Amino acid sequence: MEKVIEVNVQSEIGKLNGVIIHTPGEEVENMTPENAERALYSDIINLSIAREEYKQIKGVLSKLTKTFEVKDLLCNILKDEKIKAEVLNRIEKIEPFIGEEAPKGSLKEQLMEEDAENLSRILIEGVEMVKDNLTKYLSKDWFAMRPMHNLLFTRDASMSINNEVLIGRMANAIRDRESVIMRSIFDFTPEFKTSTLSLPATPGATSRIQTIEGGDVLVAREDILVIGNGARTSTQAIDLLMYEFIRRKSEKTQHIIVQQLPHSPESFIHLDMVFTLLDRDKCMVFEPLIMNPGSYQTVHIKIQNGKLLGIRSEKNLLSALKKLGMELEPVLCGGSDEWNQEREQWHSGANFFCVGPGQVLGYARNNYTMEAMNNAGFEIIKANDIIDGSTDISRYQKYVITIDGSELPRGGGGARCMTMPINRTNIEW
Ligand SMILES: NC(=O)NCCC[C@H](N)C(=O)O
């Protein structure tokens, strides 16, 4: 990397100037039917097909913006021996077993011997268990260090909010190493100008109470965060963020709009599975929940000058945003038929990622959603047509670039989940 890039994300829709991605590797196949659920996958996926599909995402993003692969970023920082030791110390805090005694030295000592290239691969793909003591011999586990099966969903373990990076506190231990690695990348990559923010852990609180993941955090505007509260992000973590804003005593008002989410089925894990922003005046919604939240509340929290100015319930997410001057026309995931809405939401139909205002990426398979997008004025363009040059994307203003998604959605996410933007041009509202 040559040029310094400043983390700056003040919206979900500003022109994208830099994004962190991860091309799926062996780690997505390193699972058995028995542990696929523990890996947070709804099925074992076929890597060679997933890779072909992912090529479309990477191919398109590489044409439109600067892309950074987690593995390269990690390898870069691990070249420094002191940083390597610090990263392994951080990992040991969450995976203490790497420091345990073993006949050929602890796993941590062995990892320390690896060069940066190998170590970055190993940390991602996992380390097979050597059966060198009785406990391991009798253990049913294949891996001493579990693979990071979900690393391709770079959205969740860290999140750019204005000029900072909030580090995810994951709801499932299987994803903890991802946040340690993302924090280390942002702390130690000299070319990334930012600071990382980790929510303070309340003494005595069990670690899985105060959790927050990037799929639940949307930067709607510089002063508005929209946060999902459900299976992955808890009210307690949102409170910690609120206290952080209070402590800062900023004169600028900070709004947090919280949308409660159902805890099941698993396709509702994050807010971005039911609500994403598409343009200055358009958003994608899973209608049954976003328009008619019923018992799932929408709550507006307002902070200014170090004070909580208000905390109150709103009719729904769109009316809360409208009151703050963001009037959004909803485009319906799955169209207007309830059956199609459910089917397409399940396959990440609402999960769009903006490369610019009115310019988004999403899965091709969700036909009714695509029809609704087209009716809302978005041109539907195949990723491969952009990659092979047969379509010149600069001729279009408003579009959806469609990615083939037969295997990738089985990992549990879509285009927004697989992208972690670090710089967007600010929007003139
Ligand atoms: N932002 C997202 O919705 N991310 C999808 C994460 C899927 C992953 N298998 C998980 O369950 O954490």
The ligand as an ORCA input file, in Angstrom:
! r2SCAN-3c Opt
* xyz 0 1
  N     -24.184     -8.557      8.120
  C     -24.625     -9.803      8.028
  O     -25.829    -10.050      8.010
  N     -23.706    -10.783      8.042
  C     -23.962    -12.140      7.810
  C     -23.195    -13.013      8.745
  C     -23.442    -14.473      8.506
  C     -22.637    -15.382      9.412
  N     -22.784    -16.745      9.037
  C     -23.092    -15.225     10.860
  O     -24.043    -15.906     11.232
  O     -22.511    -14.447     11.601
*
